[in-house]
């Protein structure tokens, strides 16, 4: 059987990790891997999560299954975190998933069940794993222009492209902290897009993987909430990997908004059936810790304080790196970095310049010139900026 297979194409980011690991140079810099890193280069367990783990260890008496939807209390808290206190919960349903990626796949399969002829319109560029997930679910995919390195968000071009979408098609959107560009829609653009999509019968599919990393917890969900107020139906994939730093423990939620409670119940029953066919029961540990944090006022306040420190640190790194690049290049070419949000931005380099940056200077970024803001060495920004500028000629 296996003799019919060909080697899978290597994952670019995993290959970059291997190259970095094998590089013997002492001054190498890893800006490729998409995890938050603190000043020491580590990815720590958050204080509130550590305390939640302690409480869970002391109180948990069984490891039996919780059911297809997972931790029901966690699901309700995730609806509140994403949609806010004024959400129309009668039309909202949520299922616990193995991370945001699990939520994306679960919802993609639900799209395939509900509307097999629908096309999913994805922004160009988007997170590289979006398209494989959609293809694996058997969905048709089209793209719409989202960002241009020279001009920024191409909102008018996006609307013009989406005029080619048919009623019932699905539009994939980044809730905040766009990956890979760091360029987010303004609230006015969210409002215009919501009106446009509602008028044409297009279904929003929002991936919110970095809530709290951009402008703040509520601010990062403001566009999504605005969209929910105008959309009769909506799909949301939420992740706890980044904002709770529970990466490998895998906690997320697949959330759907139905036209009414009855439709939401029907769709939810099918959503749970999808999960049954993929992982049967979702993992519990990280979701239980998130639930404990969100239910306890003191832990929640401590989590929000630590999350805010993470967010502001990344803003400081963006500002300081943009200023270092301005000094090194004697231009405003990289000023955009300071105005973007989240863990990622693109430097706007060619693939050859990215290769030179790695081979000649030991700076590792993804081939499209995406770099991890949280990986920036705060005490070496002038040195890093000089390396970047040296490959521009």
C-alpha positions as CSV (number, residue, x, y, z in Angstrom):
1,X,0.0,0.0,0.0
2,X,2.6,2.6,1.0
3,X,4.6,2.1,-2.1
4,X,2.1,4.3,-3.9
5,X,2.9,7.3,-1.7
6,X,5.3,10.1,-2.4
7,X,7.0,12.1,0.3
8,X,4.9,14.9,1.6
9,X,6.1,18.4,0.8
10,X,8.0,19.7,3.8
11,X,6.3,22.2,6.1
12,X,8.2,25.5,5.6
13,X,8.1,26.6,9.2
14,X,9.1,23.1,10.6
15,X,12.0,23.0,8.1
16,X,13.0,26.5,9.3
17,X,13.0,25.2,12.9
18,X,15.4,22.4,11.9
19,X,17.7,24.8,10.1
20,X,17.8,27.1,13.1
21,X,18.5,24.3,15.5
22,X,21.4,23.0,13.4
23,X,22.9,26.4,12.9
24,X,26.1,26.6,15.1
25,X,26.4,30.4,15.0
26,X,26.1,32.1,18.4
27,X,24.4,35.2,17.2
28,X,21.6,33.5,15.3
29,X,18.0,34.9,15.7
30,X,14.8,32.9,15.4
31,X,11.8,35.0,14.2
32,X,10.0,32.2,12.5
33,X,8.1,30.0,15.0
34,X,4.7,31.4,15.9
35,X,4.7,31.3,19.7
36,X,5.0,34.1,22.2
37,X,8.4,34.5,23.8
38,X,9.3,36.6,26.8
39,X,12.5,38.6,27.4
40,X,14.4,35.4,28.2
41,X,13.3,33.7,25.0
42,X,10.9,31.3,26.8
43,X,7.2,30.6,26.5
44,X,6.1,30.5,30.1
45,X,2.9,29.0,31.6
46,X,0.8,32.0,32.7
47,X,0.4,32.5,36.4
48,X,-3.4,32.0,36.5
49,X,-3.2,28.9,34.3
50,X,-0.5,27.4,36.6
51,X,-2.8,28.0,39.6
52,X,-5.8,26.6,37.7
53,X,-3.7,23.4,37.0
54,X,-2.9,23.1,40.7
55,X,-6.6,23.4,41.6
56,X,-7.6,20.9,38.9
57,X,-5.0,18.4,40.1
58,X,-6.3,18.6,43.7
59,X,-10.0,18.5,42.8
60,X,-10.3,16.3,39.7
61,X,-11.5,12.8,40.8
62,X,-12.0,11.2,37.4
63,X,-10.8,11.3,33.8
64,X,-14.1,10.0,32.3
65,X,-15.5,11.6,29.1
66,X,-17.5,14.8,29.4
67,X,-19.5,14.3,26.2
68,X,-19.3,15.3,22.5
69,X,-19.4,19.1,23.3
70,X,-16.7,18.8,25.9
71,X,-16.8,21.1,28.9
72,X,-20.1,22.8,28.7
73,X,-19.2,25.6,31.2
74,X,-16.0,26.3,29.2
75,X,-18.1,26.6,26.0
76,X,-20.4,29.1,27.7
77,X,-17.5,31.2,28.9
78,X,-15.9,31.2,25.5
79,X,-19.1,32.5,24.0
80,X,-19.0,35.3,26.5
81,X,-15.3,36.0,25.9
82,X,-15.7,36.2,22.1
83,X,-19.2,37.6,21.7
84,X,-19.5,39.7,24.8
85,X,-22.0,40.1,27.6
86,X,-24.8,41.3,25.2
87,X,-24.6,38.3,22.9
88,X,-27.8,36.7,21.7
89,X,-27.2,33.4,23.4
90,X,-30.5,31.9,22.2
91,X,-28.9,31.7,18.7
92,X,-25.3,30.8,19.8
93,X,-23.9,27.3,20.3
94,X,-20.3,26.2,21.1
95,X,-18.3,23.0,21.2
96,X,-14.9,22.5,22.7
97,X,-12.2,21.6,20.2
98,X,-8.5,20.6,20.1
99,X,-7.2,24.2,19.6
100,X,-8.3,26.7,17.1
101,X,-7.2,24.4,14.3
102,X,-9.6,21.8,15.5
103,X,-12.4,24.4,15.5
104,X,-11.5,25.4,11.9
105,X,-11.7,21.8,10.7
106,X,-14.9,21.1,12.6
107,X,-16.6,24.1,11.1
108,X,-15.3,23.4,7.6
109,X,-16.8,20.0,7.7
110,X,-20.1,21.5,8.9
111,X,-20.0,23.8,5.9
112,X,-19.5,20.8,3.6
113,X,-22.5,19.1,5.2
114,X,-24.8,22.1,5.1
115,X,-23.9,23.6,1.8
116,X,-21.6,21.3,-0.3
117,X,-21.6,23.6,-3.3
118,X,-20.5,26.6,-1.4
119,X,-17.2,28.3,-2.1
120,X,-15.1,29.5,0.8
121,X,-13.4,32.9,0.0
122,X,-10.1,33.3,1.8
123,X,-8.1,36.5,2.1
124,X,-4.8,36.7,0.2
125,X,-2.6,36.4,2.2
126,X,-3.8,34.2,5.0
127,X,-2.5,31.8,7.6
128,X,-0.8,29.0,5.5
129,X,-2.8,26.3,7.2
130,X,-6.2,27.7,6.4
131,X,-6.2,26.4,2.8
132,X,-5.1,22.8,3.6
133,X,-7.8,22.6,6.3
134,X,-10.5,23.8,3.9
135,X,-9.2,21.4,1.2
136,X,-9.2,18.5,3.6
137,X,-12.9,19.1,4.2
138,X,-13.5,18.9,0.5
139,X,-14.5,22.6,0.1
140,X,-14.1,24.8,-3.0
141,X,-11.8,27.7,-2.3
142,X,-11.5,31.1,-3.9
143,X,-9.4,34.1,-2.8
144,X,-9.9,37.8,-2.5
145,X,-7.1,40.4,-2.2
146,X,-6.5,41.6,1.3
147,X,-3.1,43.2,1.6
148,X,-0.5,44.9,-0.6
149,X,3.0,45.5,0.8
150,X,3.1,49.0,-0.9
151,X,-0.4,50.2,0.0
152,X,-1.6,48.2,3.0
153,X,-5.1,46.7,3.3
154,X,-6.8,46.5,-0.1
155,X,-10.3,46.9,1.2
156,X,-11.9,48.3,-2.0
157,X,-10.3,45.5,-4.1
158,X,-11.6,42.9,-1.6
159,X,-15.2,44.2,-1.9
160,X,-14.9,44.2,-5.7
161,X,-13.6,40.6,-5.7
162,X,-16.3,39.4,-3.3
163,X,-18.9,40.7,-5.7
164,X,-18.2,37.5,-7.5
165,X,-19.3,35.4,-4.6
166,X,-22.7,33.7,-4.8
167,X,-25.4,33.8,-2.1
168,X,-24.6,31.1,0.4
169,X,-20.8,31.3,-0.1
170,X,-18.6,31.7,3.0
171,X,-16.0,34.4,3.6
172,X,-13.1,33.6,5.9
173,X,-12.0,36.5,8.0
174,X,-9.3,37.1,10.7
175,X,-10.9,38.5,13.8
176,X,-7.8,40.4,14.8
177,X,-4.0,40.4,14.6
178,X,-4.0,39.2,11.0
179,X,-1.6,36.4,10.3
180,X,0.8,36.9,8.5
181,X,0.6,40.7,8.0
182,X,-0.5,42.2,11.3
183,X,-2.9,44.5,9.4
184,X,-6.4,44.6,10.7
185,X,-9.6,46.0,9.4
186,X,-10.9,49.2,11.0
187,X,-14.3,49.2,12.7
188,X,-15.7,51.2,9.8
189,X,-14.4,48.6,7.4
190,X,-15.9,45.8,9.5
191,X,-19.3,47.7,9.4
192,X,-19.1,48.2,5.6
193,X,-18.1,44.5,5.1
194,X,-20.9,43.3,7.4
195,X,-23.5,45.3,5.4
196,X,-22.1,44.1,2.1
197,X,-22.1,40.5,3.2
198,X,-25.6,40.6,4.7
199,X,-27.0,42.2,1.6
200,X,-25.5,39.5,-0.6
201,X,-26.3,36.5,1.6
202,X,-22.6,35.7,2.4
203,X,-21.8,33.8,5.6
204,X,-18.9,35.1,7.8
205,X,-16.4,32.5,9.0
206,X,-14.2,34.3,11.5
207,X,-10.9,32.9,12.9
208,X,-10.1,34.7,16.1
209,X,-6.8,33.1,17.3
210,X,-5.2,36.1,19.0
211,X,-7.9,37.8,21.1
212,X,-6.2,40.1,23.6
213,X,-2.9,40.4,21.6
214,X,-3.9,43.5,19.5
215,X,-5.9,46.3,21.1
216,X,-7.3,44.5,24.1
217,X,-9.8,41.6,24.8
218,X,-13.0,43.5,24.0
219,X,-11.4,45.7,21.3
220,X,-10.0,42.7,19.4
221,X,-13.5,41.2,19.2
222,X,-15.3,44.4,18.3
223,X,-15.4,43.8,14.6
224,X,-16.6,40.2,15.1
225,X,-19.3,41.4,17.4
226,X,-20.4,44.1,15.0
227,X,-20.6,41.4,12.3
228,X,-22.7,39.2,14.5
229,X,-25.2,42.0,15.0
230,X,-25.9,42.0,11.3
231,X,-25.3,38.5,10.1
232,X,-28.2,36.0,10.3
233,X,-25.7,33.1,10.4
234,X,-22.0,33.0,11.4
235,X,-19.2,30.6,12.2
236,X,-16.3,31.4,14.6
237,X,-13.2,29.4,15.4
238,X,-11.7,30.6,18.7
239,X,-8.3,29.6,20.1
240,X,-6.9,29.7,23.6
241,X,-3.4,28.7,22.5
242,X,-2.0,32.2,22.5
243,X,-4.0,34.3,25.0
244,X,-3.9,31.6,27.6
245,X,-0.5,30.2,26.4
246,X,-1.8,26.6,26.5
247,X,-0.3,25.8,23.0
248,X,0.4,22.1,23.2
249,X,-2.5,21.3,25.5
250,X,-4.9,22.3,22.7
251,X,-8.0,24.3,23.7
252,X,-10.4,26.1,21.4
253,X,-14.1,26.4,20.6
254,X,-16.2,26.1,17.4
255,X,-19.0,28.5,17.7
256,X,-22.0,28.9,15.4
257,X,-24.7,31.6,15.2
258,X,-28.0,30.4,13.8
259,X,-31.0,32.4,12.4
260,X,-33.0,31.3,15.4
261,X,-32.7,28.9,18.3
262,X,-34.2,26.0,16.4
263,X,-31.8,26.3,13.5
264,X,-28.9,26.7,15.9
265,X,-29.9,23.5,17.7
266,X,-30.1,21.6,14.4
267,X,-26.8,22.9,13.2
268,X,-25.2,22.1,16.6
269,X,-26.4,18.5,16.5
270,X,-24.6,18.2,13.1
271,X,-21.5,19.9,14.5
272,X,-21.3,17.4,17.3
273,X,-21.6,14.6,14.8
274,X,-18.6,16.0,12.9
275,X,-16.6,16.0,16.1
276,X,-17.7,12.4,16.8
277,X,-16.3,11.4,13.4
278,X,-12.9,13.2,13.9
279,X,-11.8,12.9,17.6
280,X,-14.9,11.5,19.3
281,X,-14.4,13.4,22.6
282,X,-12.3,16.5,22.9
283,X,-9.3,16.7,25.3
284,X,-10.1,18.3,28.7
285,X,-7.1,19.5,30.6
286,X,-6.5,22.9,29.0
287,X,-10.2,23.7,28.6
288,X,-10.7,22.9,32.3
289,X,-7.9,25.3,33.2
290,X,-9.3,28.1,31.1
291,X,-12.7,27.5,32.7
292,X,-11.3,27.7,36.2
293,X,-9.5,31.0,35.3
294,X,-12.6,32.6,33.7
295,X,-14.9,31.5,36.5
296,X,-12.7,32.9,39.3
297,X,-12.7,36.7,39.6
298,X,-9.2,36.9,41.1
299,X,-7.6,34.5,38.6
300,X,-9.4,36.2,35.7
301,X,-8.1,39.5,36.8
302,X,-4.5,38.2,37.1
303,X,-4.8,36.5,33.7
304,X,-6.0,39.7,32.1
305,X,-3.1,41.7,33.7
306,X,-0.5,39.2,32.4
307,X,-2.2,39.2,29.0
308,X,-2.1,43.0,28.9
309,X,1.6,43.0,29.8
310,X,2.2,40.6,26.9
311,X,0.2,42.8,24.5
312,X,2.0,46.0,25.5
313,X,5.4,44.4,25.3
314,X,4.7,43.4,21.7
315,X,3.6,47.0,21.0
316,X,6.9,48.3,22.5
317,X,8.9,45.8,20.4
318,X,7.1,46.9,17.3
319,X,7.8,50.6,18.0
320,X,11.4,50.0,18.9
321,X,12.1,47.8,15.9
322,X,10.5,50.3,13.5
323,X,12.7,53.0,15.0
324,X,15.8,50.9,14.7
325,X,15.0,50.1,11.0
326,X,14.4,53.8,10.4
327,X,17.8,54.6,11.8
328,X,19.5,51.8,9.8
329,X,17.8,52.5,6.5
330,X,17.5,56.3,6.9
331,X,13.9,55.9,5.6
332,X,10.4,55.4,6.7
333,X,10.1,52.1,4.7
334,X,9.4,50.0,7.8
335,X,7.4,52.4,9.8
336,X,4.2,50.4,9.1
337,X,5.5,47.8,11.6
338,X,4.7,50.1,14.6
339,X,1.1,50.6,13.4
340,X,0.2,46.9,13.0
341,X,-0.9,44.5,15.7
342,X,-0.4,41.0,17.0
343,X,2.5,38.6,16.8
344,X,3.3,38.9,13.1
345,X,4.2,41.3,10.3
346,X,6.0,41.0,7.0
347,X,9.2,42.9,6.3
348,X,8.4,43.1,2.6
349,X,11.6,41.2,1.5
350,X,12.0,39.0,-1.5
351,X,12.6,35.3,-1.1
352,X,16.2,35.8,-2.1
353,X,16.6,38.5,0.5
354,X,15.1,36.2,3.1
355,X,17.6,33.5,2.1
356,X,20.5,35.9,2.4
357,X,19.3,37.1,5.8
358,X,19.4,33.5,7.0
359,X,22.6,32.3,5.2
360,X,24.7,35.4,5.7
361,X,23.4,36.8,9.0
362,X,21.7,33.9,10.9
363,X,18.3,35.6,11.0
364,X,15.5,33.1,10.5
365,X,12.1,34.3,9.1
366,X,9.5,32.6,7.0
367,X,9.9,32.7,3.2
368,X,7.2,35.4,2.7
369,X,9.3,37.6,5.1
370,X,6.8,37.1,8.0
371,X,8.5,37.5,11.3
372,X,7.5,36.9,14.9
373,X,7.3,40.2,16.8
374,X,7.5,38.4,20.1
375,X,10.7,36.8,19.1
376,X,12.5,40.1,18.5
377,X,15.6,40.5,20.8
378,X,14.8,43.7,22.6
379,X,18.5,44.4,23.4
380,X,19.8,43.7,19.8
381,X,17.3,45.6,17.7
382,X,19.9,47.9,16.1
383,X,22.1,44.9,15.3
384,X,19.1,43.1,13.7
385,X,18.0,46.2,11.8
386,X,21.5,46.5,10.3
387,X,21.3,42.9,9.2
388,X,18.0,43.4,7.5
389,X,19.1,46.6,5.8
390,X,22.3,44.9,4.5
391,X,20.3,42.5,2.3
392,X,18.2,45.2,0.7
393,X,20.9,46.2,-1.9
